[in-house]
Each structure stands twice: as C-alpha cells, then as structure tokens.
Amino acid sequence: MNSLEKNRVGFYPCCGKDILAPLRIMKGLVDKVIFCDRARSCLPKNRREILNQVELNDLPRPEFIVDDLRNAIPSLPEIHVFFYRGDSQGEGGSNLYLMGEKWLTKVLERFPMKEGLIITDGSNRESKFFNKITRPEGYYWSTKGWEFKIMTPSPSPENTRLYYIRVERAPS
C-alpha cells in the first residue's frame, strides 16, 4: 500500500456504532472513511469527542451516510479499503452477504485497478467463496477479473481475527 497517496478512501457499511476502532485500524491506509448504516440511531451522539480523537491521533476523517447500502454503493467515490466486520443475518444485522459474490462484486466496482484492500472478519460470507479469497496461495476470480491475496497484518490488539486481503484487477 502506498500510504503517501492522498485522497484514499475507506468504506465501512453496516457499521453500527463501531467508529473509533476502525479509524485506528485504517490509520495510514486511508485519508477518510465513509461509514454507512441505514439506522439514524447509529450516528455517533458524541461526534465532537470522535472528531477530537481524530485530530489528536491523526486518524482518517470520518464521514457518515444514513442510507441503505444498496442505495449508497452507486454514488460512492473510488474505494481503496473495504472494511467490514461484526455484521449478521439476525436482528439488528443487515442480512446482506457482503462477503459473497453478489455484493462483493458491487463493492469491487468502486475499487481501483491496483492496491485495493479488504479488511474483514468474514461476517455475512458465502463460505465457499470466502474460503477461496482467503487461501494462502491467493485466488484469481476469472469471471470478474480480480486477484485476491491474503496478507499478513502487523500484529495489533485491535486487528486480531481480521483478514487483510489485497485486491487487484488482473491483467487482461
């Protein structure tokens, strides 16, 4: 990842109230993070405190979209990091399989050709597909033209149990 490049964007859909920890995890990878959730109640009530932490710790700028993910994706800018964790099919969850072929295809349409990154715990996944993109030897998604390669993250208390997956468009 070229962290010196400006205007790199992270995207975290179905985020709930999970704000500061993802900003810390994506520090140095992106300049801003777009948080998206359809529930207005997920907007942080302590915005000033969050912005103080952002400034104090030089974290990426948070932006918030209150909308259904299905409406938000087409209007997103280029996404460099797709962050997704803690979602479920149950009550309070999105019930969308964002780590499955259908939804990941939609997210990848917003990715750059090179140096894309997925950071996920594997929530709401299609197991066969997820197992392919997290194989140590990598995976080439021939029908879509994307290459996935699992990365070894630097250890941190906040990124345990997260997969870091490099994503690039395969040469045609």
LINUR-V995108 format. One line per field, one symbol per residue. phi: phi as a letter, one per 30 degrees, with the letter a starting at -180 (. if undefined). burial: I if it has 24 or more other ideal C-beta (glycine too) atoms within 12 Angstrom, else O. Layout:
phi = ???
burial = ???
This chain:
phi = .cddddidbcbbdhdicdcdddddddeicbcbbccbadcddddddceddddddeddchdeddbbccadedddedcdddccbccaaidbddeicdicddcceeddeddddcdddbidbccaciehcceddddddcdedibcdddcicccbdccdddaedcdicccbdbbdddc
burial = IOOOOOOIIIIIIIIIOIIIIIIIIIIIIIIIIIIIIIOOOIOIOOOOOIOOOIOOOOIIIIIIIOOOIOOIIOOIOIIIIIIIIIIOOOOOOIOIIIIIIOIIOIIIOIIIOOIIIIIIIIIIIOOOIIOIIIOOOOIOIOOIOIIIIIIOOOOOOOIOOIIIIIIIOOOO
